[in-house]
Amino acid sequence: MSKNETLFSNIFASKIKLFFYLKNNTQKILKIIIFNFAISLSLIFIFLISFEFYLKKTNIRKTNLPKELIGKKLLEGKVFKHLLLDGSSSTSIFDPFLKINYHHDLFGFRIKSNEKKFTNNINFNNSLIVVGDSTSYGLNINFEDTYGNRLYKKLLLKKLVNISFPSIDINGINSKLNCLDNLLMSKSEYPNTIILGLFHNDLQYRGLLNLKLEKLKCVDATNLNFLNMPILLDDTLDIKKLEIDRLKLNNPFNYTFYIGKKSVNKIVYLFSKNFPYSTNQIKKALFKLYKNNSTYLLKKFFPEEYIFSTSLYSGINLNQKLKLSLQYQKLKINLKNLEKRTKNLIILYVPLNEKDILSTSKNIDNILAPRSYHFFRKICNESLIKNLKCMNGSLIIFDDLNNEEKNILKKDANLPEKYYSDLTNNDLAHPSAYTSELYAEKAFEIINSQ
């Protein structure tokens, strides 16, 4: 017998022995595998609990918004539950991480540190009203540095009323505008300017649930806060079972258009819910490690935050299109009604990140961009409202860059530090003090050119 034949015979014999060994000891091997797997999972779980406890004890933040500022109101329909968040009344908090002061008045609206918190009446005559989410509220910066306050000072108006709050979506925006319309009409008051900020997550799925406002009951400034707004959840419309199943699978208060693997979505949701401090630290680490490609990476792990599309209705089903179209029509009606209640109406598109700026600063349609950009373009292009003006935040930032900075943005997806409101998160979305001044200057220029 040759050496090759001998070697082959030995290998074959070894495989036969291994086969019979595995066959005779299957249960024993499985027990060892299961035992080791259970030990590994237990160690990982213990580590996560310990890490979460450590982060909590060392005062590491789990969100950028102090919880003391948040007021909650739960609406319950026949199928869905919808959690409304808005500003808590008469609250003052100092954020030690970014050294930011947050002050709310009696109505839960953000104010300057030296303003009276307990004013029980607001006169909207010759005022500036700001409506939007966290980007208009001024997360990460002092109120004095928000674009609303900067514009208010330039216009020399009597009053600034910022009814924005983090997490407010397109449904919330429409509800506030609708309520504001009746309030101004009933009080016969005439603000100078109303500015609306639009951001990418304003079009999340939760924003398409049908909120029913009892408009005629909006007669006081307190009604502009969701905690006191006469509003109900109407989910009597036909809803596909598939959507209900997906909603149950994910966080019912933070569901989006994202259609991905249910198992991945569920794991991410459960982890972020049970380990909020660790989740925030992981997101920061991912931002730093994969900054040049953070949009692609993070949409895999945190899909609700990174939604890009080539048009307003692409990538969503018919039911979602109908609901999104309904919100679009509501906004058109609200803006048309407010046309006769104010001198100036302005819509500001707030960019998400560097990729968004590179794309949407071209100011054209049919490009890969956040869905809110297409929403912004559609409302601005189709509106017949005479005093409505539109501001593209991406274009404002891009035009402010010099040639060298533009080249760095295109090559490395990076901007100078002055454009970021929170460098630990590379937060470009929430306007910095510098970016807020750019927005205010542009708005002031638009108003004076009329």
C-alpha positions in Angstrom: 0.0 0.0 0.0 1.4 3.4 -1.0 1.9 6.3 1.5 -1.0 8.3 -0.1 -3.3 5.3 0.3 -2.2 4.8 3.9 -2.8 8.5 4.7 -6.2 8.4 3.1 -7.1 5.3 5.0 -6.1 6.8 8.3 -8.1 10.0 7.6 -11.1 8.0 6.7 -10.8 5.9 9.8 -10.5 9.0 12.0 -13.6 10.5 10.5 -15.5 7.2 11.1 -14.4 7.2 14.7 -15.4 10.9 15.1 -18.8 10.2 13.6 -19.6 7.3 16.0 -18.2 9.3 18.9 -20.5 12.2 18.1 -23.4 9.9 17.6 -22.9 8.1 20.9 -22.2 11.3 22.8 -24.7 13.8 21.2 -26.6 14.6 24.4 -23.4 15.1 26.4 -21.9 17.5 23.8 -25.2 19.4 23.5 -25.2 19.8 27.3 -21.7 21.2 27.2 -22.6 23.6 24.4 -25.8 24.8 26.1 -24.0 25.1 29.4 -21.2 27.2 27.9 -23.7 29.3 26.0 -25.7 30.0 29.1 -22.6 30.9 31.0 -21.5 33.3 28.2 -25.0 35.0 28.1 -25.0 35.3 31.9 -21.6 37.0 31.9 -22.6 39.4 29.1 -25.8 40.2 31.0 -24.0 40.8 34.3 -21.5 43.0 32.5 -24.3 45.1 30.8 -26.1 45.5 34.1 -22.9 46.6 35.9 -22.0 48.9 33.0 -25.4 50.5 33.0 -25.3 50.9 36.8 -21.9 52.5 36.6 -22.9 54.9 33.9 -26.0 55.9 35.9 -24.0 56.4 39.1 -21.4 58.5 37.3 -24.1 60.8 36.0 -23.5 59.9 32.4 -26.5 61.2 30.4 -28.9 58.7 28.8 -30.5 61.5 26.7 -29.7 65.1 25.8 -33.0 66.3 27.3 -33.2 66.4 31.1 -36.3 64.4 32.2 -37.5 67.2 34.5 -38.4 69.2 31.4 -40.7 66.5 30.0 -44.5 66.4 30.6 -46.4 63.3 29.4 -50.0 62.7 28.2 -51.1 59.2 27.0 -53.9 59.0 24.4 -55.6 55.7 24.0 -57.5 54.6 20.9 -59.1 51.3 20.0 -55.9 49.8 18.6 -53.0 52.2 19.3 -51.6 54.1 22.3 -49.9 57.4 21.5 -47.7 59.2 24.0 -47.6 62.9 23.7 -44.6 64.8 25.2 -44.5 68.5 25.8 -42.8 71.0 28.2 -43.4 70.7 31.9 -44.7 73.9 33.6 -42.6 76.4 35.4 -39.4 74.3 35.4 -35.7 75.3 35.6 -32.9 72.9 34.9 -29.1 73.3 34.4 -27.4 70.7 32.1 -23.9 70.2 33.6 -22.7 68.3 30.5 -23.1 71.1 28.0 -23.5 73.9 30.6 -27.0 74.8 29.3 -29.8 76.4 31.2 -33.4 75.4 30.4 -36.3 77.4 31.7 -40.0 76.8 31.1 -42.8 79.3 31.8 -46.2 78.5 33.3 -47.4 77.2 29.9 -44.4 74.8 29.5 -42.8 77.0 26.8 -39.1 77.6 26.8 -38.0 81.1 27.9 -34.9 83.1 28.7 -33.5 82.9 32.2 -34.6 86.4 33.2 -38.2 86.1 32.0 -41.1 85.7 34.3 -42.1 82.0 34.7 -45.5 82.6 36.1 -47.0 85.0 33.6 -50.6 83.8 33.2 -51.3 85.5 29.9 -49.7 85.9 26.5 -50.4 88.7 24.1 -49.5 87.5 20.6 -49.7 90.9 19.0 -46.5 91.9 17.2 -44.8 88.7 18.4 -42.7 85.9 16.9 -44.1 82.4 17.2 -41.7 79.4 16.7 -43.2 75.9 16.0 -41.2 72.7 15.7 -39.3 69.9 17.4 -36.0 69.8 19.3 -34.2 71.7 16.5 -36.5 74.7 17.0 -36.7 74.3 20.8 -33.0 74.8 21.0 -31.7 71.5 22.4 -27.9 71.7 23.3 -27.8 75.5 23.4 -29.0 78.3 25.6 -32.3 79.9 24.7 -30.6 83.2 24.0 -28.7 81.4 21.2 -31.7 79.8 19.4 -32.6 81.0 16.0 -35.9 82.1 17.3 -34.4 84.4 19.9 -31.8 85.7 17.5 -34.5 86.6 14.9 -36.8 88.1 17.6 -34.0 90.5 18.6 -33.4 91.5 15.0 -37.1 92.2 14.4 -37.4 94.2 17.6 -40.7 92.6 18.5 -42.7 92.7 21.7 -42.8 89.0 22.5 -41.2 85.6 21.5 -43.4 82.5 22.0 -41.6 79.2 21.4 -44.2 76.4 21.4 -41.7 73.8 20.1 -40.6 70.7 22.0 -38.4 67.7 21.4 -40.2 64.7 19.8 -43.0 66.8 18.3 -43.8 65.4 14.8 -45.8 66.5 11.8 -49.0 65.5 13.5 -48.1 67.5 16.6 -47.0 70.4 14.4 -50.4 70.4 12.5 -52.3 70.1 15.8 -50.4 73.1 17.3 -50.9 75.2 14.1 -54.6 74.4 14.0 -55.0 75.2 17.7 -53.0 78.4 17.2 -55.3 79.5 14.3 -58.4 79.3 16.4 -56.7 81.0 19.4 -55.5 84.0 17.3 -58.9 84.3 15.7 -60.8 84.1 19.1 -58.5 86.7 20.7 -58.2 88.9 17.6 -54.4 89.0 18.0 -52.0 89.4 15.1 -48.4 88.1 15.5 -45.7 89.6 13.2 -44.0 86.3 12.2 -44.7 82.5 12.5 -41.7 80.3 11.7 -42.0 76.5 11.4 -39.0 74.2 11.6 -39.1 70.9 9.7 -36.7 68.0 10.6 -36.3 64.5 9.3 -37.9 62.6 12.1 -41.1 64.7 12.0 -42.4 62.2 9.5 -42.1 59.1 11.7 -45.0 56.7 11.6 -46.3 57.9 15.0 -46.7 61.3 13.3 -49.3 59.7 10.9 -51.7 58.5 13.5 -54.8 60.5 13.3 -55.1 63.0 16.2 -58.5 64.7 16.5 -58.4 68.3 17.8 -61.4 70.0 19.3 -60.3 73.2 17.7 -63.0 75.5 19.1 -61.8 74.7 22.6 -58.4 76.3 21.8 -58.9 79.7 23.3 -55.9 80.1 25.6 -52.1 79.8 25.4 -52.3 76.8 27.8 -54.0 74.9 25.0 -50.9 75.1 22.8 -49.2 72.7 25.1 -50.2 69.0 24.5 -50.7 68.5 28.2 -53.7 70.9 28.1 -54.7 70.6 24.4 -58.2 69.4 23.7 -57.1 66.4 21.6 -58.0 62.8 21.1 -56.6 59.7 19.3 -58.9 58.6 16.4 -57.7 55.2 15.1 -61.1 54.0 13.8 -59.7 54.1 10.2 -59.0 50.7 8.6 -55.5 49.6 9.5 -53.7 46.6 7.9 -53.0 43.7 10.3 -49.4 43.7 9.1 -48.9 47.2 10.3 -50.5 46.4 13.7 -48.1 43.4 14.0 -45.1 45.5 13.2 -46.2 48.1 15.6 -46.5 45.6 18.4 -43.1 44.3 17.6 -41.5 47.8 17.9 -41.8 50.6 20.3 -45.4 51.8 19.8 -44.3 55.3 20.7 -41.4 55.5 18.2 -42.3 53.5 15.1 -41.2 54.6 11.7 -41.4 53.8 8.0 -38.4 51.5 8.3 -39.2 48.1 6.9 -36.4 45.7 8.0 -35.8 42.4 9.8 -38.3 42.2 12.7 -35.8 40.3 14.9 -33.1 43.0 14.5 -35.6 45.8 15.2 -36.9 44.0 18.3 -33.4 43.3 19.7 -32.4 46.9 19.2 -35.6 48.2 20.8 -35.4 45.9 23.8 -31.7 46.8 24.3 -32.3 50.5 24.1 -35.3 50.4 26.4 -33.5 48.4 29.1 -30.0 49.9 28.7 -30.6 53.5 27.8 -27.2 54.8 29.2 -25.3 52.1 27.4 -27.2 52.7 24.2 -26.3 56.4 24.3 -22.6 55.5 24.8 -22.6 53.0 22.0 -24.2 55.5 19.6 -21.4 58.1 20.6 -18.7 55.5 19.9 -20.2 54.5 16.6 -20.3 58.2 15.5 -16.7 58.6 16.4 -15.5 55.4 14.8 -17.5 55.6 11.6 -18.1 59.3 11.2 -17.4 59.3 7.4 -20.1 56.6 6.9 -22.2 57.0 10.0 -25.5 57.4 8.0 -25.1 53.9 6.5 -23.9 52.3 9.7 -26.4 53.8 12.1 -29.4 53.2 10.0 -28.7 49.5 10.5 -28.7 49.8 14.2 -31.0 52.8 14.8 -33.2 52.8 11.7 -35.7 55.3 13.1 -33.1 58.0 13.0 -31.8 57.7 9.5 -34.5 57.6 6.8 -33.5 58.7 3.3 -35.7 58.4 0.2 -35.7 59.7 -3.4 -39.2 61.2 -3.2 -41.9 61.9 -0.6 -43.8 58.7 -1.1 -41.1 56.2 -2.2 -40.5 53.1 0.0 -43.8 53.2 1.9 -47.1 51.3 1.3 -50.4 52.7 0.1 -51.8 53.0 3.6 -48.8 55.0 4.8 -49.0 57.2 1.6 -52.6 58.0 2.4 -51.8 59.0 5.9 -48.8 61.1 4.9 -50.8 62.8 2.2 -53.5 63.6 4.9 -50.8 65.3 7.0 -49.6 67.2 4.0 -53.1 68.5 3.2 -53.6 69.4 6.8 -50.4 71.5 6.8 -51.5 73.3 3.6 -54.9 74.1 5.2 -53.2 75.3 8.4 -50.8 77.5 6.6 -53.6 78.9 4.4 -55.6 79.8 7.5 -52.7 81.4 9.2 -51.9 83.5 6.1 -54.4 86.0 7.3 -53.4 85.8 11.0 -49.8 87.0 10.6 -47.6 89.2 8.4 -44.9 86.6 7.7 -44.9 82.8 7.5 -41.6 81.0 7.2 -40.7 77.3 6.8 -37.2 76.3 7.7 -35.7 72.9 6.6 -33.2 71.7 9.2 -30.6 69.3 7.8 -29.8 66.0 9.5 -26.1 65.6 8.9 -23.2 66.2 6.5 -24.6 63.9 3.8 -27.9 65.7 4.0 -26.2 69.0 3.4 -24.2 67.8 0.4 -27.4 66.4 -1.1 -30.1 68.9 -0.3 -28.0 72.1 -0.6 -28.5 71.6 -4.4 -32.1 72.6 -3.8 -33.6 70.2 -6.4 -36.1 67.4 -6.4 -35.7 63.6 -6.9 -32.5 63.2 -4.9 -31.6 60.9 -2.0 -32.6 62.9 1.1 -34.6 62.7 4.3 -38.3 62.4 3.5 -38.9 65.7 5.3 -36.8 67.4 2.6 -39.2 66.2 -0.1 -42.1 67.2 2.2 -40.6 70.7 2.5 -40.0 71.0 -1.2 -43.5 69.9 -2.1 -45.2 72.4 0.3 -43.0 75.2 -0.8 -43.4 74.5 -4.6 -47.1 74.0 -4.5 -48.2 76.6 -2.0 -50.2 79.6 -3.2 -49.8 81.4 0.1 -48.6 84.9 -0.6 -46.7 85.6 2.6 -45.0 82.1 2.9 -41.3 82.0 2.5 -39.0 78.9 2.6 -35.5 78.5 3.9 -33.3 75.6 3.1 -30.9 75.1 6.1 -28.6 73.0 4.0 -28.1 75.7 1.5 -27.6 78.3 4.2 -24.8 76.3 5.8 -23.2 75.3 2.5 -23.1 78.9 1.2 -21.4 80.0 4.5 -18.5 77.6 3.8 -15.3 78.8 2.1 -13.9 76.7 -0.8 -11.5 74.8 1.4 -14.3 73.9 3.9 -16.5 72.8 1.0 -13.8 70.4 -0.3 -13.3 68.9 3.2 -17.1 68.4 3.5 -17.2 66.6 0.1 -14.1 64.5 0.9 -14.3 63.7 4.6 -17.9 64.6 5.5 -16.7 67.0 8.1 -17.5 70.6 9.0 -15.8 73.1 11.3 -16.6 72.7 15.0 -18.7 75.9 15.1 -21.5 74.1 13.2 -22.0 71.3 15.8 -24.1 71.9 18.9 -22.7 68.9 20.8 -19.2 67.7 19.7 -19.4 64.5 21.8 -22.2 63.3 19.4 -21.0 65.2 16.3 -24.5 66.8 16.5 -25.0 68.9 13.4 -28.8 68.4 13.4 -29.6 70.5 16.4 -28.4 74.0 15.4 -25.4 75.4 17.2 -25.3 79.0 18.3 -23.4 79.9 15.2 -25.8 78.0 12.9 -28.8 79.6 14.6 -27.4 83.0 13.9 -27.1 82.0 10.2 -30.8 81.0 10.1 -31.8 84.2 11.9 -29.9 86.4 9.5 -31.4 84.6 6.5 -35.0 84.9 7.9 -34.4 88.6 8.7 -33.2 89.2 5.2 -36.2 87.4 3.7 -38.7 89.4 5.9 -37.0 92.7 5.0 -37.0 91.9 1.3 -40.8 91.7 1.1 
